[in-house]
Protein backbone atom coordinates (compact mmCIF):
# COMPACT_ATOMS: atom_id res chain seq x y z
CA UNK A 1 0.00 0.00 0.00
CA UNK A 2 1.29 3.49 -0.85
CA UNK A 3 1.87 5.88 2.04
CA UNK A 4 -0.12 9.10 2.25
CA UNK A 5 3.02 11.00 1.25
CA UNK A 6 3.63 8.67 -1.67
CA UNK A 7 0.04 9.09 -2.85
CA UNK A 8 0.38 12.85 -2.67
CA UNK A 9 3.54 12.79 -4.76
CA UNK A 10 1.88 10.57 -7.35
CA UNK A 11 -1.18 12.81 -7.53
CA UNK A 12 1.01 15.88 -7.96
CA UNK A 13 2.93 14.19 -10.78
CA UNK A 14 -0.36 13.29 -12.45
CA UNK A 15 -2.28 16.54 -12.26
CA UNK A 16 0.49 19.14 -12.45
CA UNK A 17 1.15 18.66 -16.19
CA UNK A 18 -2.59 18.64 -16.82
CA UNK A 19 -3.16 21.82 -14.83
CA UNK A 20 -0.43 23.65 -16.69
CA UNK A 21 -2.14 22.64 -19.92
CA UNK A 22 -5.64 23.51 -18.75
CA UNK A 23 -4.67 26.88 -17.33
CA UNK A 24 -3.91 28.28 -20.80
CA UNK A 25 -5.54 25.75 -23.12
CA UNK A 26 -8.32 26.66 -25.52
CA UNK A 27 -10.13 24.01 -27.59
CA UNK A 28 -11.54 24.75 -31.02
CA UNK A 29 -13.32 23.18 -33.94
CA UNK A 30 -12.81 23.92 -37.63
CA UNK A 31 -15.35 22.55 -40.11
CA UNK A 32 -14.91 22.28 -43.85
CA UNK A 33 -16.46 24.83 -46.17
CA UNK A 34 -15.38 24.33 -49.76
CA UNK A 35 -12.14 22.56 -50.66
CA UNK A 36 -11.76 20.59 -53.90
CA UNK A 37 -11.38 16.90 -53.17
CA UNK A 38 -12.21 17.35 -49.49
CA UNK A 39 -15.64 18.92 -49.18
CA UNK A 40 -18.10 21.08 -51.06
CA UNK A 41 -20.54 22.42 -48.52
CA UNK A 42 -21.25 25.97 -47.44
CA UNK A 43 -21.44 27.21 -44.75
CA UNK A 44 -20.07 24.06 -43.12
CA UNK A 45 -19.84 20.34 -43.55
CA UNK A 46 -17.61 17.37 -42.70
CA UNK A 47 -14.80 16.95 -41.96
CA UNK A 48 -14.72 18.99 -38.76
CA UNK A 49 -11.45 18.87 -36.87
CA UNK A 50 -10.92 19.36 -33.15
CA UNK A 51 -7.87 21.38 -32.18
CA UNK A 52 -6.33 22.91 -29.08
CA UNK A 53 -3.79 25.65 -28.55
CA UNK A 54 -1.88 27.40 -25.81
CA UNK A 55 -3.34 30.89 -25.43
CA UNK A 56 0.15 32.17 -24.65
CA UNK A 57 1.21 31.19 -28.16
CA UNK A 58 3.56 28.29 -27.38
CA UNK A 59 1.76 25.40 -29.11
CA UNK A 60 -1.02 24.41 -31.52
CA UNK A 61 -2.26 20.82 -32.00
CA UNK A 62 -4.67 19.38 -34.58
CA UNK A 63 -6.50 16.56 -32.74
CA UNK A 64 -8.14 15.07 -35.83
CA UNK A 65 -11.66 14.61 -37.15
CA UNK A 66 -14.68 14.73 -34.87
CA UNK A 67 -16.50 11.43 -35.27
CA UNK A 68 -19.50 9.62 -33.83
CA UNK A 69 -19.11 5.83 -33.95
CA UNK A 70 -16.42 6.31 -36.59
CA UNK A 71 -18.56 8.57 -38.81
CA UNK A 72 -17.54 12.19 -39.49
CA UNK A 73 -19.81 14.86 -37.98
CA UNK A 74 -20.21 18.60 -38.41
CA UNK A 75 -20.09 20.35 -35.04
CA UNK A 76 -20.36 23.84 -33.57
CA UNK A 77 -21.31 25.40 -30.21
CA UNK A 78 -18.18 24.18 -28.41
CA UNK A 79 -18.20 24.61 -24.59
CA UNK A 80 -16.04 23.36 -21.71
CA UNK A 81 -16.38 23.14 -17.94
CA UNK A 82 -14.70 21.08 -15.24
CA UNK A 83 -18.05 19.62 -14.18
CA UNK A 84 -19.36 18.64 -17.63
CA UNK A 85 -16.21 18.29 -19.70
CA UNK A 86 -15.86 19.31 -23.33
CA UNK A 87 -19.11 19.30 -25.29
CA UNK A 88 -20.67 20.70 -28.46
CA UNK A 89 -23.61 20.39 -30.81
CA UNK A 90 -23.66 18.06 -33.81
CA UNK A 91 -25.40 19.75 -36.73
CA UNK A 92 -27.87 17.82 -38.86
CA UNK A 93 -27.27 17.80 -42.61
CA UNK A 94 -30.84 18.67 -43.63
CA UNK A 95 -32.11 22.24 -43.97
CA UNK A 96 -33.19 23.79 -41.67
CA UNK A 97 -30.45 22.28 -39.55
CA UNK A 98 -30.98 20.62 -36.18
CA UNK A 99 -28.52 20.55 -33.26
CA UNK A 100 -27.83 17.71 -30.81
CA UNK A 101 -25.78 18.04 -27.63
CA UNK A 102 -22.76 15.71 -27.49
CA UNK A 103 -19.83 15.06 -25.20
CA UNK A 104 -16.37 15.15 -26.77
CA UNK A 105 -13.35 13.05 -25.84
CA UNK A 106 -10.46 15.54 -25.98
CA UNK A 107 -7.95 12.74 -26.64
CA UNK A 108 -9.67 10.98 -29.54
CA UNK A 109 -12.15 13.63 -30.83
CA UNK A 110 -14.89 10.98 -30.48
CA UNK A 111 -18.37 12.36 -29.72
CA UNK A 112 -21.22 10.77 -27.75
CA UNK A 113 -24.82 12.01 -27.84
CA UNK A 114 -26.32 13.41 -24.63
CA UNK A 115 -29.74 14.51 -25.87
CA UNK A 116 -32.32 14.47 -28.63
CA UNK A 117 -32.07 16.82 -31.64
CA UNK A 118 -33.32 20.38 -31.17
CA UNK A 119 -34.99 22.31 -33.99
CA UNK A 120 -32.23 24.90 -33.66
CA UNK A 121 -29.02 25.77 -35.46
CA UNK A 122 -26.59 26.34 -32.61
CA UNK A 123 -23.45 28.18 -33.69
CA UNK A 124 -22.01 29.31 -30.38
CA UNK A 125 -22.13 28.19 -26.74
CA UNK A 126 -20.50 28.73 -23.35
CA UNK A 127 -21.07 27.50 -19.80
CA UNK A 128 -22.74 30.10 -17.58
CA UNK A 129 -21.88 30.56 -13.91
CA UNK A 130 -24.77 28.25 -12.91
CA UNK A 131 -23.38 25.48 -15.20
CA UNK A 132 -26.23 25.80 -17.68
CA UNK A 133 -25.26 26.16 -21.32
CA UNK A 134 -25.82 29.49 -23.01
CA UNK A 135 -26.19 28.94 -26.76
CA UNK A 136 -26.89 30.98 -29.89
CA UNK A 137 -29.67 29.81 -32.21
CA UNK A 138 -29.17 31.45 -35.61
CA UNK A 139 -32.57 30.27 -36.87
CA UNK A 140 -34.46 32.12 -34.13
CA UNK A 141 -31.80 34.87 -33.67
CA UNK A 142 -31.96 34.19 -29.95
CA UNK A 143 -30.05 33.22 -26.82
CA UNK A 144 -30.92 29.79 -25.41
CA UNK A 145 -30.31 28.25 -21.99
CA UNK A 146 -29.74 24.48 -22.21
CA UNK A 147 -29.41 21.68 -19.65
CA UNK A 148 -25.88 20.24 -20.20
CA UNK A 149 -26.96 16.75 -19.09
CA UNK A 150 -30.14 16.27 -21.16
CA UNK A 151 -29.58 18.76 -23.97
CA UNK A 152 -33.06 20.24 -23.49
CA UNK A 153 -34.02 23.91 -23.34
CA UNK A 154 -34.67 25.13 -19.79
CA UNK A 155 -35.82 28.70 -20.51
CA UNK A 156 -37.69 30.59 -23.19
CA UNK A 157 -35.51 31.84 -26.08
CA UNK A 158 -34.31 35.42 -25.53
CA UNK A 159 -34.08 37.69 -28.61
CA UNK A 160 -30.82 39.63 -28.95
CA UNK A 161 -31.24 43.36 -29.50
CA UNK A 162 -28.74 46.03 -30.57
CA UNK A 163 -29.79 49.68 -30.33
CA UNK A 164 -33.41 48.69 -29.97
CA UNK A 165 -33.31 46.59 -33.15
CA UNK A 166 -33.27 42.74 -33.18
CA UNK A 167 -29.88 41.38 -34.22
CA UNK A 168 -29.95 39.04 -37.20
CA UNK A 169 -27.40 36.38 -36.31
CA UNK A 170 -25.45 34.60 -39.03
CA UNK A 171 -23.73 31.24 -38.63
CA UNK A 172 -20.54 33.13 -37.72
CA UNK A 173 -20.89 33.82 -34.00
CA UNK A 174 -19.94 32.66 -30.49
CA UNK A 175 -20.19 33.48 -26.77
CA UNK A 176 -17.51 33.89 -24.09
CA UNK A 177 -17.73 34.43 -20.30
CA UNK A 178 -15.11 36.53 -18.51
CA UNK A 179 -13.99 35.83 -14.93
CA UNK A 180 -16.25 38.64 -13.62
CA UNK A 181 -19.28 36.86 -15.16
CA UNK A 182 -19.55 39.39 -18.01
CA UNK A 183 -20.73 37.75 -21.25
CA UNK A 184 -19.45 38.71 -24.69
CA UNK A 185 -20.81 37.96 -28.13
CA UNK A 186 -18.84 37.88 -31.38
CA UNK A 187 -20.85 37.97 -34.59
CA UNK A 188 -19.29 38.49 -38.02
CA UNK A 189 -16.93 41.48 -37.64
CA UNK A 190 -18.25 42.80 -34.31
CA UNK A 191 -17.55 42.20 -30.61
CA UNK A 192 -20.45 42.95 -28.24
CA UNK A 193 -20.99 43.05 -24.49
CA UNK A 194 -24.18 41.01 -23.91
CA UNK A 195 -26.69 41.31 -21.06
CA UNK A 196 -28.07 37.77 -20.77
CA UNK A 197 -31.03 38.93 -18.66
CA UNK A 198 -32.39 41.38 -21.23
CA UNK A 199 -30.74 40.28 -24.48
CA UNK A 200 -29.33 43.78 -25.03
CA UNK A 201 -25.95 43.82 -26.79
CA UNK A 202 -23.63 46.84 -26.96
CA UNK A 203 -20.91 47.21 -29.60
CA UNK A 204 -17.31 47.19 -28.30
CA UNK A 205 -15.45 46.96 -31.61
CA UNK A 206 -16.15 46.55 -35.31
CA UNK A 207 -13.20 44.89 -37.07
CA UNK A 208 -14.19 45.37 -40.69
CA UNK A 209 -13.59 42.42 -42.99
CA UNK A 210 -13.22 39.80 -40.26
CA UNK A 211 -15.57 36.87 -39.61
CA UNK A 212 -15.31 35.99 -35.91
CA UNK A 213 -16.71 32.47 -35.50
CA UNK A 214 -15.25 31.54 -32.10
CA UNK A 215 -14.40 33.29 -28.83
CA UNK A 216 -13.01 32.30 -25.41
CA UNK A 217 -11.21 33.68 -22.37
CA UNK A 218 -8.34 31.40 -21.30
CA UNK A 219 -7.85 30.86 -17.59
CA UNK A 220 -4.28 31.80 -16.73
CA UNK A 221 -4.14 34.67 -19.24
CA UNK A 222 -4.99 38.36 -18.63
CA UNK A 223 -8.71 38.66 -17.85
CA UNK A 224 -9.40 41.10 -20.69
CA UNK A 225 -7.66 38.97 -23.34
CA UNK A 226 -10.28 37.50 -25.68
CA UNK A 227 -9.12 34.74 -28.02
CA UNK A 228 -11.05 34.54 -31.30
CA UNK A 229 -11.20 32.27 -34.33
CA UNK A 230 -11.50 34.09 -37.67
CA UNK A 231 -12.76 32.22 -40.76
CA UNK A 232 -12.95 34.83 -43.52
CA UNK A 233 -9.34 34.83 -44.66
CA UNK A 234 -6.81 32.09 -43.79
CA UNK A 235 -8.57 30.70 -40.70
CA UNK A 236 -6.59 32.54 -38.04
CA UNK A 237 -6.50 32.76 -34.25
CA UNK A 238 -6.33 36.31 -32.86
CA UNK A 239 -6.35 38.02 -29.46
CA UNK A 240 -8.27 41.20 -28.67
CA UNK A 241 -7.47 43.35 -25.63
CA UNK A 242 -10.87 44.38 -24.25
CA UNK A 243 -9.23 46.52 -21.58
CA UNK A 244 -7.51 48.93 -23.98
CA UNK A 245 -9.16 51.76 -25.90
CA UNK A 246 -9.97 50.68 -29.43
CA UNK A 247 -9.80 46.97 -28.48
CA UNK A 248 -6.54 46.27 -30.36
CA UNK A 249 -6.00 42.95 -32.12
CA UNK A 250 -2.84 40.81 -32.26
CA UNK A 251 -1.99 37.57 -34.08
CA UNK A 252 -1.79 34.25 -32.24
CA UNK A 253 -1.71 31.42 -34.83
CA UNK A 254 -2.26 32.01 -38.55
CA UNK A 255 -3.64 29.71 -41.26
CA UNK A 256 -4.51 26.82 -38.92
CA UNK A 257 -5.15 23.33 -40.36
CA UNK A 258 -4.45 24.47 -43.94
CA UNK A 259 -5.47 21.10 -45.46
CA UNK A 260 -8.98 22.47 -46.06
CA UNK A 261 -10.80 25.79 -46.07
CA UNK A 262 -12.86 26.62 -43.00
CA UNK A 263 -16.60 26.51 -43.18
CA UNK A 264 -17.32 27.62 -39.62
CA UNK A 265 -15.93 26.88 -36.15
CA UNK A 266 -15.87 27.68 -32.47
CA UNK A 267 -13.68 28.03 -29.37
CA UNK A 268 -14.05 26.95 -25.73
CA UNK A 269 -12.04 27.31 -22.51
CA UNK A 270 -12.52 26.63 -18.80
CA UNK A 271 -14.17 29.40 -16.81
CA UNK A 272 -12.04 31.13 -14.19
CA UNK A 273 -14.66 30.73 -11.48
CA UNK A 274 -14.67 26.92 -11.73
CA UNK A 275 -12.63 26.68 -8.54
CA UNK A 276 -14.75 24.97 -5.90
CA UNK A 277 -13.63 21.54 -4.71
CA UNK A 278 -16.14 18.74 -5.23
CA UNK A 279 -16.61 15.06 -6.05
CA UNK A 280 -19.06 14.10 -8.78
CA UNK A 281 -20.50 10.56 -8.73
CA UNK A 282 -20.51 8.78 -12.09
CA UNK A 283 -21.41 5.20 -13.01
CA UNK A 284 -21.57 4.89 -16.80
CA UNK A 285 -24.51 2.71 -17.80
CA UNK A 286 -25.26 1.81 -14.18
CA UNK A 287 -24.01 -1.78 -14.21
CA UNK A 288 -21.08 -1.40 -11.78
CA UNK A 289 -21.71 -2.01 -8.06
CA UNK A 290 -21.87 1.24 -6.07
CA UNK A 291 -19.49 1.42 -3.15
CA UNK A 292 -16.90 4.13 -3.75
CA UNK A 293 -17.40 7.52 -2.11
CA UNK A 294 -15.61 10.70 -1.07
CA UNK A 295 -15.40 11.29 2.67
CA UNK A 296 -13.94 14.77 2.11
CA UNK A 297 -13.67 17.19 -0.80
CA UNK A 298 -10.41 17.53 -2.79
CA UNK A 299 -9.47 20.94 -1.37
CA UNK A 300 -6.00 22.23 -2.24
CA UNK A 301 -3.58 21.66 0.64
CA UNK A 302 -5.94 19.29 2.47
CA UNK A 303 -6.16 15.53 2.90
CA UNK A 304 -8.71 14.03 0.52
CA UNK A 305 -10.24 10.85 1.97
CA UNK A 306 -12.22 8.06 0.34
CA UNK A 307 -14.33 5.14 1.53
CA UNK A 308 -14.91 1.84 -0.27
CA UNK A 309 -17.50 -0.75 0.73
CA UNK A 310 -15.65 -3.96 1.65
CA UNK A 311 -18.09 -6.90 1.91
CA UNK A 312 -17.01 -10.33 3.21
CA UNK A 313 -14.46 -11.82 0.84
CA UNK A 314 -13.10 -8.45 -0.27
CA UNK A 315 -9.31 -8.55 -0.18
CA UNK A 316 -8.20 -5.09 -1.33
CA UNK A 317 -9.37 -1.88 -2.94
CA UNK A 318 -7.61 0.14 -5.64
CA UNK A 319 -8.39 3.72 -6.57
CA UNK A 320 -7.31 4.38 -10.16
CA UNK A 321 -6.55 8.02 -11.07
CA UNK A 322 -6.70 8.97 -14.74
CA UNK A 323 -6.42 12.05 -16.91
CA UNK A 324 -9.71 11.69 -18.77
CA UNK A 325 -13.12 10.12 -18.08
CA UNK A 326 -14.27 7.07 -20.03
CA UNK A 327 -17.95 6.60 -20.86
CA UNK A 328 -17.92 2.87 -20.16
CA UNK A 329 -15.37 0.39 -21.50
CA UNK A 330 -16.65 -3.21 -20.97
CA UNK A 331 -14.65 -5.15 -18.41
CA UNK A 332 -15.62 -8.54 -16.95
CA UNK A 333 -19.32 -7.77 -16.61
CA UNK A 334 -18.73 -4.16 -15.58
CA UNK A 335 -17.27 -0.99 -17.04
CA UNK A 336 -14.01 0.93 -16.88
CA UNK A 337 -14.91 4.59 -16.38
CA UNK A 338 -11.52 6.32 -16.67
CA UNK A 339 -9.24 6.63 -19.67
CA UNK A 340 -6.48 4.04 -19.94
CA UNK A 341 -4.06 6.36 -21.77
CA UNK A 342 -1.83 7.48 -20.24
CA UNK A 343 -1.67 4.60 -17.76
CA UNK A 344 -3.70 5.49 -14.63
CA UNK A 345 -2.05 5.66 -11.23
CA UNK A 346 -3.17 3.05 -8.67
CA UNK A 347 -3.59 3.66 -4.93
CA UNK A 348 -3.86 0.28 -3.19
CA UNK A 349 -5.51 -0.15 0.20
CA UNK A 350 -8.18 -2.04 2.16
CA UNK A 351 -11.25 0.17 2.10
CA UNK A 352 -9.92 3.65 2.80
CA UNK A 353 -7.45 5.95 1.10
CA UNK A 354 -6.03 9.32 2.12
CA UNK A 355 -4.17 11.61 -0.25
CA UNK A 356 -2.79 15.10 0.35
CA UNK A 357 -3.84 17.42 -2.47
CA UNK A 358 -0.92 19.67 -3.47
CA UNK A 359 -1.45 23.29 -2.47
CA UNK A 360 -0.79 24.74 -5.91
CA UNK A 361 -2.98 27.57 -7.20
CA UNK A 362 -2.44 26.38 -10.77
CA UNK A 363 -4.48 23.25 -9.91
CA UNK A 364 -7.68 25.20 -9.23
CA UNK A 365 -10.51 23.77 -11.32
CA UNK A 366 -8.55 20.75 -12.54
CA UNK A 367 -10.73 17.72 -13.31
CA UNK A 368 -9.29 14.40 -12.04
CA UNK A 369 -11.36 11.30 -12.92
CA UNK A 370 -11.01 8.41 -10.44
CA UNK A 371 -12.56 4.95 -10.12
CA UNK A 372 -12.34 2.20 -7.52
CA UNK A 373 -11.64 -1.45 -8.27
CA UNK A 374 -12.13 -4.05 -5.55
CA UNK A 375 -10.35 -7.40 -5.41
CA UNK A 376 -12.86 -10.02 -4.25
CA UNK A 377 -12.21 -13.68 -3.45
CA UNK A 378 -14.52 -16.41 -4.69
CA UNK A 379 -14.50 -20.23 -4.96
CA UNK A 380 -13.37 -19.89 -8.57
CA UNK A 381 -10.54 -17.51 -7.73
CA UNK A 382 -9.90 -13.86 -7.09
CA UNK A 383 -11.83 -11.35 -9.23
CA UNK A 384 -11.30 -7.64 -9.92
CA UNK A 385 -14.64 -5.82 -9.62
CA UNK A 386 -15.01 -2.30 -11.07
CA UNK A 387 -17.07 0.04 -8.88
CA UNK A 388 -18.42 3.51 -9.63
CA UNK A 389 -16.29 6.56 -10.45
CA UNK A 390 -15.81 9.86 -8.63
CA UNK A 391 -14.69 12.83 -10.75
CA UNK A 392 -12.70 15.24 -8.60
CA UNK A 393 -12.59 18.97 -9.22
CA UNK A 394 -9.64 20.34 -7.27
CA UNK A 395 -10.37 23.65 -5.61
CA UNK A 396 -10.99 25.71 -2.53
N, C-alpha and C positions, 0 to 999 in steps of 0.2 A: 504494500500500500504506500502511495506517495505521502510524504509529510505535507502539512499545511504550507510550509515555506516552499517546498518543491512544487506544489500545485500552483501557488501564486506565481512562481517563476515561469512555469509552463503557460499559464494564462496570459501573462505579460508578453511572452514570446509570440503567442498566437494572435492576440488582438492588437498589439502595437503596430505591426505593419498595416493591418487593415484600417486602423484609425487614421494613420497618416494618409492613406489613400482616400478614405471617406471624407476627411476634413476639407479637401480641396477638389474632390472628384465631382464631375458633372457627367451624367449620362445623356445620350442623344440618340435620335433615330433619323435616318435619311432614307426616304423612299424614292423610287425611280420615277422619272417624269417622261422623258423621251430620249432614248439612246439607241441608235441602230444596232440591232443584234442582241439587245438586252431587254428593252421594254419599249412600248409605244402607247403610253397612257398618260393623259393629262387630266387633272392636276397631279395624281399620284397613283402608283400601282406597285406591284411586286417587281423586283425584290426590294425589301426594306431592310437596311442594315442597322444594327445596334452598334453604337460606339461610346467610348468614354474618353475624357481628357482631364488633364490637370489644369485647373483654372489659373494656376500660376504660370502656365506655359511650358512646363517641363516635358510633358508627354501626351501623345494622342494614340489611341488604339482602336482599330476596327475589329469589332467582336463578331462579325459575320451576320448572316441573314437571319431575320426573325422568322421562326417557323412554328407551326402548330402540328404536332404529330408528323413532322417531317415535311409539311407542305408550307410553302412560302405564304406569308400574310402581309397585307398593307396595314400599317399601324401609325397612330398619332395619339395625342393627348397623354404624353409620357408624364408620370408623377412618381415620387419616391419619398417614403418615410421609413423610419426605423421600425415602426409598429406593423406596417403593411407591406414593406418591401418595395421593389420596383414593379410598377404596373403601367398599363396603357389601354388603349381601345383599338381593337381590330376593326377595320372598316370593311363593310360589305361591298361587293363589286357592283351590285345593281344600283341604279339611280332611281329615286334618291337613296343615298347611302345610309346604312345603319351602322351602329357602333356597339361593340360588345366589350365589356371590361375583362381584362386578362391580367394574370400575374406573369412576370418575366424573370427567367433565370439569368442573372447577370453574367454567369460563366459560359452558358451554352447558347444564349439568345432564344431558348425554347419558351413558348408561351402556353399558358393553361387558362382556360375560360373560368371566370368567376361568376358570370351572370348571363341573363338572356339578352338578346339584341334589343337595343333601344332605337326608336325611330328618330334618331338624331345623327348629325354628322359632327362628331367631336374632334376639334382640331387643336385644342389646348387644354391643359389640366394642371392642377397643383393641389397639394394637401393643405387644407386650412388648419388653423390652430386647434380646432376641435376634432381633427383627424377625418373630417368628411372631405370628399373630393369636390373642389370647384372645377367646373369644366365649361368650355365654350362650345355652344351649338351654333354652327354657321347656317343651318337651315332656318332656325327660329330667331337668329340674331340675339341670343340670350345667354345669360349666365345660369348654369345648372349647379345644384348641390346633389352629390351622388354618394350613396352608401358604398364604401370601398370593399365590403365583404360580399354584398349581394349584387352590386352593380345597378341598383334601382334608384330612381329619383326620390329624394326625401324632402323636396320643397318645390314650390311652384317656380317655373322659369322666370328669371328677372331680366327684362329688356335693358340693354345698355344704351345710355343716352349721352350725347356730347353736345353741349351748348343748347340743350332743350330739344335736340333732334335725335331720333333713334339712329344708332350706328349700324350701318350695314356691314356685317363681318364678311370677310372672304375666308378662304381656306388657308390663309397665311396669317396665323395669330397664335398667341400663347399667353399664359399667366405665370406670374412669379410672386412669391411672398417673401418680404424682407424680414429681418430679425425683429423689427418693431411691430410686426403684424400688418404693415402696409402692403397692399396688393397692387401690382402693376400689370398692365395689359400692353402687349405689343401687337400691332395689327398693320400689315403692309409696311409703310415707311414711318410709322408713328409710335412713340412711346407715351402711354397714358398712366396717370395715377387713377385707380379705380376704387370707388366706394361700393363695397359688396352688399351694403344694406339698402342702398338706393338705386344702384346701377349707374350712377353718374360718373363719367370719366372725364378727366381734365388733361389736356395736352401738355406734355413735358418737353418733347422734341419731335420735330419732323425731319427725318434724314432722307431727303429726296432721292429717289432712285433705288432705295433698298427695299427688300422684301423680308421682313423679320418674322420668321416662322417659329422660332423657339426662344425661350427666355428662362433664366434661372440665376438665383443668388447662391454662390458656393460658400458653405460654412468654412471658416478658416481664411477667407479673403476679406478685404475691406467691405463694410456693410453696405456701402453705396455702389459697389461694383456689380453691374448687371451684365452677365454673359448672354449673348444672343447668337442665334443661328440664322444666317442670311442666305436665301436661296435664289436670288435674282441674277447673280453674276457667276462666280465660281464656287458657290457653296462654302461660305467662309464662316468662321467663328470670330466674333468681335467682343469687345468690352466697352460699355458705356459708363461714365462716371456721373451718377445721378446727383452727386453732392457738389458739383462744380457748375458754375454758370455756363449755359450753352450745352450742357450734357455732352462733353467731348467723347469721341470714339477712338479706340485704338485696336490694332490687329492682334489676334491671338493665334489662330491657325487658319491658313488660307488653302482653298481648293481641296477640301477634305474628301476622301474616298473618290478619287477622280475617275474610277472605272465606269461610272455612269452619271448622267445628269440628275440633279435633285428634282423630285417632284415637289414634295413638301417635307416637313420634319418637325422636330420638337426637342426640348431640353428638359432635364429634371435634376434636382439636387436635394440633399437633406435640408430640412429647415433647421435654423439655429436654435429654436426653442425646444427641440426634441431631446431634452436633457434629463428627464426624470427617470430614475431607476425603477425598473419593473420586470416581472416575469410574466410571460404570456404563454398559457397552456396551448398545446397543439397536439393533435392526434390523427393526422392524416385522414384516412377513410374510416376511422373509429374501430379498427379491428385489434389494435394492441391493448393489452391489459393496462389499466390506469393505476399508477402507484408511485409516480415520481413527482415530487413537489418542491417548491421553494419555501424554506422556513424563514428566510430573510431576503430582502431585496439586494440586487447587486450594486450597492452604493460605492462610489469611488473611495478608496482608503479604508473600507470596512471589510468584515469577514462575511462572505456570502455562504449560507448554509443550506443544505438540501436534506430531504428525507426520502427514503425509498421503502416501500412496503416489502417486508421480508417474511413471507409465509413459511411454514414448516417445509424443510427440504431446500430452502434457498441457501446457496453457499457463498455468494458474493454479489456485489453490485458494481457496475461500471458506468460512470458518467462520461459520455463521449462529447467532446467540444469541437465543433466544426466552424467553418467560415461562412457557409451558406446553408439555408434550409433546403430540404428535399421533400417533395410532395408526397412521397410514399413508394419507396423501392421495395418490392416483395422480398421477404426474407423469412423462410421457415415458418410460414403461416402468419407472419406479422409483417411489419413495414419498417424500413429504415427511413428516418425522418430528417437526417442531416446529410449534407453533401459529403461524399467520400474522397473528393479531391479539393485541396490537398488532404493528406491522411489526417483524420481527426486525432486529437489528443485524448488519452484515456486516463481517468482518475478512478482507481480501484479501491473499493472499500467493502464494508459489510452493513450497508443500510444508511449511513450518514456520510456526508462529505462537507468539508469546510475549506474554503479558498479565500485568500486575501485578494481583493480587487486592487490593482495598482492605483495609486492616487495620482493619476496623470490627467490633466485637464483635456488633453487631446483625445481622450477616450470617451468624452461625453457624447451620448447618443449612439455609441457603437452597438450594433446588433450582433449578438453572439448566440447562435443556435446550439442547443444542447439536447441530448437524449440519454435516457438511462437504459442499460441492458443488464438483466439479472441472470446469474448463472444458477439454474435449478437442477437438483438431482432427481433422478427417476429410475425405475427398475431397468429401463433400457439404456441408461447412461445419462451423463450430464447434458443439459440443453441450455443454449443461450436464448433468452426470451427478451425481445424488444418491448420496452414500455413506451409511454407517451413522451413527448418532447416538451421542453420549456425554453422559449426564446428569451434570452436576456437582453435588456437594453441597459447599458451601463450609464449611470448618471448620479444625480445628487438626491 
